[in-house]
């Protein structure tokens, strides 16, 4: 009995420690920087859901677009002069429904954000809070998943620590975006799937509910996950094909109306790079920041070696984790325009699960003292990821270091140091000095202004209403010269029509605020020039 009590206390202490570390990393400095373009998009659409009952791309004043760059200056120029032409331009690109209801992301994401904003008001904390909390819950549920289905306390603790020591997963989980919710629902889907497969009470209903909610948050990543899980169910429970088919059919029927409404079958955008290029870029991201390919191969070899001696639940957990990692490696470059890390980082909990399982199984009970030194090396150094570099060259080698994980400096800067935020500097000045009716012209990071300010905002990547002075000429202009993915002639033509005086705000000319992608984490802000922020003083 005393041994049971000690184990129970150890389990509780471990979970308290995991929760404490997660809260520290996910909440420290959470509001220091204002929302940037992508997480401001979520917040703006959530506020419009509260106001209109649905997330509208256009509220009668400001437009939310998908930030897809169009090199056709004639097409962009036509819609830049009139708001009606602007709406038609975006409708032709099928960015939203005819009533301007958003369809580019599922609405579950906005509903979660809307609840927080309704409770706390339209603040940075309210926008990011649900996602940071989801990150904490993911770390705790990962511990529970591994502990329950491997029977190893040490393995469960390692998996959660690996996740919380993944700087880019932390950076993404702090965003007002689907990333942490997607990771959470991935773990919940695996938990409910395991319960369903072991015929646990309520397992079938829990699995369908978790998978349905997963779709409502991230309808891009859910498909390879469900494909792997149903394939596993059909192969391992051959005597239950009818039941498995029924569950699959029920899930399909409940999701089908949303597939129709979001028009997912017609979703498609131009891809400037080849599938091979996107595959290699995604493979590099997964190897570097999700799980090293070396670890995946080692786990597969260990699985084959110990196949007969492993408990069925543990074996299945490793198999589906490996299958989902492999499926995402192929899925992301197939459906994405650019293989951003954000599309793969949601699988970090599974990468950490496989890493923890491999480390514990390699050393076993005979060399248990080596487990934690090995874990420390995997956390601190990128050595397990380096072998793949011979085949896939990193696209941003300046962000890497062969001796230690350079991304820890990005996490330190985000969590524990104050950095100049161009969005906060500009928006705070406008809050004090701009009238609510003053029009603001901006070439990028227009969505944060829509969230924090009541003003009409024109511009953005699509150049919406840049040259539409029928209401009022722009009173202020904010131009990021570091942004190359806008039609500069249209913006410059409008700016040259008036006389301007520089606003005395020393905001660094960075393309974005707290973009969590690796390519944005190593800018030396103090060495950047000042962005062009000016007030109109005459025609």
C-alpha positions as MATLAB code, in Angstrom:
seq = 'XXXXXXXXXXXXXXXXXXXXXXXXXXXXXXXXXXXXXXXXXXXXXXXXXXXXXXXXXXXXXXXXXXXXXXXXXXXXXXXXXXXXXXXXXXXXXXXXXXXXXXXXXXXXXXXXXXXXXXXXXXXXXXXXXXXXXXXXXXXXXXXXXXXXXXXXXXXXXXXXXXXXXXXXXXXXXXXXXXXXXXXXXXXXXXXXXXXXXXXXXXXXXXXXXXXXXXXXXXXXXXXXXXXXXXXXXXXXXXXXXXXXXXXXXXXXXXXXXXXXXXXXXXXXXXXXXXXXXXXXXXXXXXXXXXXXXXXXXXXXXXXXXXXXXXXXXXXXXXXXXXXXXXXXXXXXXXXXXXXXXXXXXXXXXXXXXXXXXXXXXXXXXXXXXXXXXXXXXXXXXXXXXXXXXXXXXXXXXXXXXXXXXXXXXXXXXXXXXXXXXXXXXXXXXXXXXXXXXXXXXXXXXXXXXXXXXXXXXXXXXXXXXXXXXXXXXXXXXXXXXXXXXXXXXXXXXXXXXXXXXXXXXXXXXXXXXXXXXXXXXXXXXXXXXXXXXXXXXXX';
ca = [
       0.000    0.000    0.000;
       2.813    2.407    0.885;
       4.416    1.676   -2.473;
       1.137    2.561   -4.209;
       0.873    5.812   -2.242;
       4.445    6.738   -3.168;
       3.788    6.039   -6.844;
       0.594    8.103   -6.700;
       2.404   11.018   -5.067;
       5.197   10.793   -7.627;
       2.665   10.882  -10.453;
       0.945   13.934   -8.960;
       4.265   15.717   -8.378;
       5.323   14.997  -11.948;
       2.117   16.464  -13.356;
       2.401   19.524  -11.118;
       5.964   20.016  -12.360;
       4.891   19.616  -16.002;
       2.035   22.085  -15.539;
       4.304   24.575  -13.763;
       6.972   24.462  -16.477;
       4.333   24.708  -19.205;
       2.702   27.741  -17.556;
       6.090   29.438  -17.183;
       7.082   28.923  -20.812;
       3.677   29.588  -22.350;
       2.552   32.584  -20.270;
       5.743   34.486  -19.496;
       5.797   37.625  -21.666;
       2.668   36.440  -23.481;
       1.354   39.999  -23.999;
       4.693   41.775  -24.440;
       4.262   41.842  -28.216;
       1.021   42.683  -29.944;
      -0.672   40.202  -32.249;
       1.019   39.880  -35.609;
      -0.680   39.353  -38.976;
      -1.716   35.701  -38.636;
      -2.907   35.602  -35.049;
      -4.566   39.025  -35.470;
      -6.570   37.498  -38.308;
      -7.989   34.933  -35.890;
      -8.798   37.614  -33.300;
     -10.496   39.960  -35.791;
     -12.665   37.178  -37.215;
     -13.562   36.104  -33.666;
     -14.729   39.628  -32.785;
     -16.813   39.719  -35.951;
     -18.331   36.360  -35.025;
     -19.430   37.933  -31.762;
     -20.905   40.929  -33.592;
     -22.468   39.314  -36.667;
     -22.920   35.678  -35.622;
     -20.369   34.491  -38.145;
     -16.748   35.399  -38.987;
     -17.171   37.905  -41.832;
     -14.216   38.828  -44.008;
     -15.743   42.267  -44.585;
     -17.549   44.219  -41.873;
     -18.462   47.205  -44.020;
     -15.199   49.010  -43.225;
     -12.207   46.668  -43.222;
     -11.422   43.555  -45.227;
      -9.630   40.389  -44.103;
      -7.981   38.548  -46.989;
      -5.801   35.464  -47.305;
      -2.606   37.437  -48.007;
      -2.024   35.653  -51.299;
       0.289   37.793  -53.398;
      -0.879   38.531  -56.933;
       1.823   39.732  -59.329;
      -0.795   41.029  -61.803;
      -0.584   44.776  -61.150;
      -3.506   45.506  -63.466;
      -5.872   43.176  -61.587;
      -4.709   44.460  -58.215;
      -4.836   48.075  -59.376;
      -8.474   47.837  -60.492;
      -9.693   46.564  -57.141;
      -7.508   49.036  -55.248;
      -9.621   51.976  -56.418;
     -13.072   50.842  -55.285;
     -14.284   48.680  -52.400;
     -16.883   46.904  -54.540;
     -14.271   45.919  -57.096;
     -12.092   44.842  -54.181;
     -14.753   42.508  -52.830;
     -15.384   41.067  -56.305;
     -11.646   40.479  -56.708;
     -11.497   38.423  -53.492;
     -14.715   36.571  -54.337;
     -13.259   35.538  -57.690;
     -10.305   34.111  -55.810;
     -12.825   32.155  -53.656;
     -11.425   33.455  -50.387;
     -14.816   33.696  -48.697;
     -18.513   33.050  -49.275;
     -20.734   35.472  -51.249;
     -21.918   36.999  -47.946;
     -18.188   37.388  -47.066;
     -18.371   34.611  -44.432;
     -14.846   33.264  -43.923;
     -14.136   29.759  -45.180;
     -10.328   29.587  -45.221;
     -10.113   28.169  -41.697;
     -12.789   26.257  -39.746;
     -14.957   28.289  -37.420;
     -14.133   26.305  -34.297;
     -10.937   28.307  -34.085;
     -12.867   31.578  -34.005;
     -15.494   30.271  -31.601;
     -12.832   29.421  -29.014;
     -11.236   32.850  -29.392;
     -14.612   34.590  -29.294;
     -15.464   33.028  -25.923;
     -12.232   34.369  -24.439;
     -12.693   37.845  -25.949;
     -16.311   37.944  -24.736;
     -15.134   37.151  -21.213;
     -12.010   39.336  -21.042;
     -12.500   41.981  -23.721;
     -10.582   42.582  -26.978;
      -7.078   42.363  -25.529;
      -3.877   40.572  -26.410;
      -4.268   38.327  -23.368;
      -7.819   37.358  -24.252;
      -6.797   36.465  -27.810;
      -3.862   34.259  -26.832;
      -5.139   32.810  -23.537;
      -7.116   29.791  -24.860;
      -4.187   28.672  -26.983;
      -1.648   28.940  -24.179;
      -4.004   26.958  -21.952;
      -4.346   24.357  -24.710;
      -0.554   24.060  -24.708;
      -0.550   23.323  -20.970;
      -3.307   20.734  -21.422;
      -1.404   19.087  -24.297;
       1.694   18.538  -22.157;
      -0.390   17.014  -19.351;
      -2.463   14.796  -21.641;
       0.670   13.589  -23.420;
       1.984   12.434  -20.028;
      -1.318   10.633  -19.388;
      -1.374    9.027  -22.856;
       2.159    7.638  -22.649;
       1.814    6.589  -18.995;
      -1.458    4.772  -19.610;
      -0.490    2.866  -22.741;
       3.216    2.193  -22.126;
       3.062    1.598  -18.395;
       6.273    3.602  -17.984;
       6.302    6.642  -15.711;
       9.780    7.576  -16.912;
       8.748    7.414  -20.558;
       5.707    9.598  -19.913;
       7.739   12.193  -18.037;
      10.374   12.250  -20.780;
       7.753   12.732  -23.516;
       6.267   15.784  -21.778;
       9.698   17.259  -21.035;
      10.784   16.809  -24.646;
       7.650   18.677  -25.733;
       8.155   21.574  -23.315;
      11.827   21.786  -24.330;
      10.866   22.155  -27.996;
      11.273   25.939  -28.471;
       9.346   26.147  -31.723;
       6.390   24.202  -30.373;
       6.290   26.650  -27.454;
       6.537   29.670  -29.771;
       3.680   28.373  -31.925;
       1.543   27.423  -28.921;
       1.682   31.046  -27.704;
      -0.040   32.255  -30.880;
      -3.713   33.134  -31.320;
      -3.838   30.451  -33.970;
      -4.842   26.810  -34.327;
      -1.420   25.294  -33.590;
      -1.751   24.354  -29.917;
      -5.421   23.370  -30.269;
      -4.447   21.092  -33.147;
      -1.769   19.428  -30.992;
      -4.248   19.073  -28.123;
      -6.922   17.486  -30.304;
      -4.347   15.209  -31.902;
      -3.510   13.826  -28.446;
      -7.187   13.654  -27.474;
      -7.995   11.806  -30.699;
      -5.253    9.249  -29.968;
      -6.469    8.824  -26.377;
     -10.054    8.263  -27.457;
      -8.956    6.008  -30.325;
      -7.017    3.781  -27.925;
     -10.046    3.630  -25.648;
     -12.281    2.737  -28.578;
      -9.925   -0.008  -29.757;
      -9.724   -1.578  -26.309;
     -13.568   -1.490  -26.135;
     -13.530    0.935  -23.216;
     -16.785    2.459  -22.042;
     -17.760    5.420  -24.213;
     -14.668    4.978  -26.379;
     -16.521    5.050  -29.695;
     -18.463    8.213  -28.876;
     -15.329    9.880  -27.463;
     -13.364    9.085  -30.620;
     -16.032   10.441  -32.978;
     -16.398   13.582  -30.836;
     -12.635   14.185  -30.633;
     -12.128   13.637  -34.382;
     -15.096   15.916  -35.213;
     -13.711   18.682  -32.982;
     -10.275   18.168  -34.527;
     -11.782   18.847  -37.955;
     -13.454   22.016  -36.654;
     -10.082   23.372  -35.512;
      -7.670   22.127  -38.171;
      -9.358   20.649  -41.225;
      -6.032   20.301  -42.974;
      -4.118   18.046  -40.583;
      -7.017   15.840  -39.512;
      -7.138   13.817  -42.754;
      -3.754   12.019  -42.572;
      -4.401   11.355  -38.865;
      -7.792    9.753  -39.526;
      -6.432    7.841  -42.514;
      -3.746    6.227  -40.349;
      -6.124    5.474  -37.462;
      -8.827    3.893  -39.614;
      -6.237    1.900  -41.557;
      -4.909    0.583  -38.259;
      -8.442   -0.206  -37.055;
      -9.327   -2.126  -40.228;
      -6.060   -4.105  -40.222;
      -5.925   -5.007  -36.540;
      -9.619   -5.665  -35.907;
     -10.557   -7.655  -38.984;
     -13.485   -9.277  -37.191;
     -14.977   -5.841  -36.500;
     -14.992   -4.358  -39.992;
     -18.717   -3.634  -39.813;
     -18.370   -1.697  -36.573;
     -15.300    0.192  -37.843;
     -17.095    1.005  -41.098;
     -20.090    2.301  -39.149;
     -17.888    4.588  -37.046;
     -16.175    5.846  -40.206;
     -19.542    6.478  -41.859;
     -20.947    8.340  -38.840;
     -17.891   10.580  -38.710;
     -18.097   11.203  -42.471;
     -21.796   12.108  -42.298;
     -21.292   14.573  -39.434;
     -18.390   16.250  -41.198;
     -19.910   16.300  -44.709;
     -22.072   19.451  -44.268;
     -19.011   21.426  -43.247;
     -17.006   20.059  -46.182;
     -19.780   21.394  -48.403;
     -20.006   24.780  -46.684;
     -16.250   25.380  -46.620;
     -15.998   24.130  -50.247;
     -12.938   22.079  -49.404;
     -13.157   20.061  -52.604;
     -12.449   23.202  -54.598;
      -9.663   24.432  -52.362;
      -6.521   25.043  -54.332;
      -3.908   27.725  -54.765;
      -0.989   28.174  -57.072;
       2.202   26.431  -56.037;
       5.363   28.141  -57.236;
       7.740   25.350  -56.209;
       7.800   21.677  -57.120;
       6.451   18.925  -54.887;
       9.994   17.684  -54.373;
      11.155   21.089  -53.144;
       8.241   21.347  -50.720;
       8.788   17.757  -49.574;
      12.460   18.360  -48.811;
      11.685   21.624  -46.995;
       8.997   19.928  -44.912;
      11.265   16.939  -44.259;
      13.964   19.293  -42.987;
      11.490   21.034  -40.670;
      10.187   17.754  -39.294;
      13.665   16.329  -38.803;
      14.944   19.470  -37.109;
      11.973   20.536  -34.972;
       9.447   17.660  -34.707;
      11.398   14.402  -34.532;
      14.752   13.440  -36.082;
      14.516   10.940  -38.931;
      17.202    8.954  -37.107;
      14.871    8.569  -34.120;
      11.970    7.463  -36.347;
      14.169    4.800  -37.978;
      15.478    3.666  -34.591;
      11.949    3.411  -33.177;
      10.855    1.350  -36.203;
      13.815   -1.018  -35.735;
      13.124   -1.380  -32.000;
       9.445   -1.961  -32.700;
      10.269   -4.810  -35.088;
      12.807   -6.289  -32.628;
      10.459   -6.211  -29.613;
       7.207   -6.759  -31.508;
       6.137   -9.954  -29.758;
       7.147   -8.823  -26.268;
       5.339   -5.481  -26.361;
       1.864   -5.042  -24.956;
      -0.689   -4.569  -27.762;
      -1.682   -1.076  -26.563;
       1.930    0.137  -26.467;
       2.704   -1.433  -29.826;
      -0.335    0.193  -31.404;
       0.561    3.605  -29.935;
       4.027    3.498  -31.500;
       2.741    2.206  -34.831;
       0.088    4.910  -35.277;
       2.523    7.622  -34.128;
       5.049    6.550  -36.745;
       2.289    6.287  -39.344;
       1.008    9.806  -38.658;
       4.541   11.263  -38.812;
       5.105    9.545  -42.176;
       1.691   10.621  -43.474;
       2.326   14.259  -42.560;
       5.735   14.149  -44.267;
       3.884   13.338  -47.513;
       0.645   15.252  -46.889;
       2.032   18.712  -46.087;
       3.987   19.212  -49.356;
       1.023   17.853  -51.313;
      -1.604   20.301  -50.036;
       0.437   23.361  -49.035;
       1.833   26.206  -51.084;
       4.894   26.594  -48.873;
       6.113   23.993  -46.368;
       6.013   26.270  -43.329;
       6.992   24.731  -39.999;
       3.508   25.589  -38.641;
       1.995   22.752  -40.697;
       4.262   20.132  -39.138;
       4.863   21.452  -35.620;
       1.388   20.332  -34.543;
       2.758   16.747  -34.580;
       5.492   17.585  -32.049;
       3.719   15.627  -29.251;
       3.996   12.457  -31.342;
       7.630   13.191  -32.139;
       8.306   13.544  -28.417;
       6.417   10.329  -27.714;
       8.549    8.407  -30.220;
      11.761    9.960  -28.896;
      10.938    9.107  -25.278;
       9.898    5.563  -26.220;
      13.096    5.011  -28.207;
      15.390    6.297  -25.453;
      13.772    4.163  -22.752;
      13.660    1.038  -24.932;
      17.280    1.428  -26.045;
      18.666    1.550  -22.509;
      15.994   -0.536  -20.821;
      16.271   -1.507  -17.171;
      19.941   -2.506  -17.325;
      21.392    0.872  -18.266;
      18.665    3.108  -16.864;
      21.265    5.592  -15.617;
      22.014    6.520  -19.238;
      18.447    7.550  -20.041;
      18.589   11.064  -18.619;
      22.052   12.018  -20.000;
      20.863   10.837  -23.415;
      17.652   12.843  -23.027;
      19.668   15.941  -22.094;
      21.786   15.584  -25.248;
      18.664   15.264  -27.397;
      17.170   18.380  -25.800;
      20.256   20.593  -25.899;
      22.008   19.491  -29.097;
      20.819   18.928  -32.676;
      23.147   15.949  -33.133;
      20.370   13.460  -33.886;
      19.147   15.749  -36.675;
      22.525   16.350  -38.320;
      22.784   13.131  -40.415;
      19.884   14.241  -42.623;
      21.698   17.479  -43.495;
      23.849   15.488  -45.904;
      20.715   14.833  -47.969;
      18.584   17.887  -47.222;
      20.452   21.159  -46.915;
      18.860   23.636  -44.494;
      17.254   26.660  -46.108;
      18.336   28.955  -43.277;
      21.697   27.645  -42.077;
      22.347   30.873  -40.171;
      19.705   29.777  -37.658;
      21.491   26.509  -36.879;
      24.439   25.553  -34.719;
      26.061   22.085  -34.805;
      26.816   22.110  -31.056;
      23.627   23.351  -29.416;
      20.069   24.176  -30.398;
      20.138   27.791  -31.509;
      16.364   28.046  -31.214;
      16.665   28.307  -27.430;
      17.837   31.881  -27.977;
      14.590   32.583  -29.842;
      12.601   31.178  -26.931;
      14.617   33.234  -24.437;
      14.004   36.410  -26.434;
      10.287   35.726  -26.671;
       9.737   34.719  -23.045;
      12.267   36.507  -20.897;
      13.427   39.664  -22.663;
      11.684   42.741  -24.010;
      12.131   43.331  -27.737;
      11.022   46.217  -29.894;
       7.690   45.368  -31.430;
       6.847   47.484  -34.484;
       3.132   46.736  -34.115;
       2.956   47.864  -30.481;
       5.009   51.012  -31.126;
       2.926   52.137  -34.097;
      -0.486   51.121  -32.750;
       0.056   52.675  -29.317;
       0.976   55.996  -30.937;
      -2.110   55.851  -33.148;
      -4.345   55.076  -30.168;
      -3.297   58.379  -28.629;
      -3.061   60.585  -31.707;
      -5.465   59.339  -34.402;
      -9.177   60.095  -34.577;
     -11.390   57.018  -35.066;
     -12.355   58.183  -38.558;
      -8.756   58.693  -39.772;
      -7.898   56.324  -42.605;
      -4.618   54.431  -42.316;
      -2.720   53.141  -45.345;
      -0.435   50.178  -44.663;
       1.242   47.661  -46.931;
       1.474   44.768  -44.434;
       0.479   43.896  -40.845;
      -2.869   45.539  -41.514;
      -4.812   42.961  -39.466;
      -3.309   43.890  -36.068;
      -4.510   47.451  -36.686;
      -8.014   46.150  -37.353;
      -8.002   44.393  -33.972;
      -6.581   47.188  -31.825;
      -7.923   50.287  -33.610;
     -11.396   51.482  -34.700;
      -9.988   53.141  -37.827;
     -10.624   52.315  -41.481;
      -7.575   50.336  -42.650;
      -6.678   50.191  -46.328;
      -3.945   48.270  -48.108;
      -2.519   44.925  -47.099;
      -1.091   42.338  -49.484;
      -4.125   42.611  -51.785;
      -3.968   46.454  -51.754;
      -7.658   46.729  -50.859;
      -8.863   50.335  -51.333;
      -5.316   51.710  -51.543;
      -6.379   54.318  -54.114;
      -9.988   54.710  -52.944;
     -10.075   58.305  -51.657;
     -13.818   58.724  -52.180;
     -14.447   58.693  -48.426;
     -11.334   60.413  -47.181;
      -7.655   60.504  -48.170;
      -5.346   58.462  -45.935;
      -4.389   60.394  -42.808;
      -1.492   58.116  -41.893;
       0.736   55.764  -43.827;
       2.819   52.843  -42.534;
       5.126   51.190  -45.032;
       7.443   48.290  -44.320;
      10.184   48.515  -46.932;
      11.319   45.035  -45.838;
       8.162   43.494  -47.344;
       8.645   42.323  -50.911;
       5.368   40.466  -51.440;
       3.141   43.485  -52.198;
       2.565   45.501  -55.374;
       4.780   48.456  -54.541;
       3.897   50.684  -57.540;
       0.273   50.911  -56.348;
       1.298   51.973  -52.840;
       3.961   54.418  -54.003;
       1.558   56.014  -56.464;
      -0.935   56.736  -53.671;
       1.730   58.025  -51.263;
       3.148   60.435  -53.881;
      -0.232   62.159  -54.235;
       0.186   63.864  -50.845;
       2.730   65.566  -48.620;
       3.790   63.749  -45.465;
       5.713   64.375  -42.297;
       7.469   61.570  -40.455;
       5.911   60.476  -37.153;
       8.527   60.418  -34.359;
       8.238   56.690  -33.639;
      11.394   54.599  -33.965;
       9.752   51.337  -34.990;
      12.113   48.821  -36.625;
      11.341   47.951  -40.230;
      10.546   44.272  -39.726;
       8.088   42.417  -41.972;
       6.126   41.173  -38.953;
       5.861   41.191  -35.192;
       6.135   37.859  -33.387;
       5.965   35.448  -36.305;
       6.970   32.074  -34.754;
       8.548   30.688  -37.915;
      12.340   30.098  -37.787;
      12.954   32.542  -40.616;
      11.744   35.430  -38.435;
      13.500   34.638  -35.163;
      17.025   35.819  -35.837;
      16.555   39.437  -36.898;
      18.759   41.860  -34.955;
      16.073   44.444  -34.313;
      18.380   47.195  -33.129;
      20.181   47.096  -36.485;
      17.056   47.402  -38.622;
      16.173   50.736  -40.260;
      13.058   52.591  -39.123;
       9.873   51.822  -41.041;
       8.125   54.669  -42.892;
       5.412   55.986  -40.562;
       4.058   59.376  -41.598;
       1.121   61.746  -41.223;
      -0.468   63.583  -44.178;
       0.033   67.327  -43.993;
      -1.234   68.413  -47.383;
      -2.217   67.472  -50.939;
];
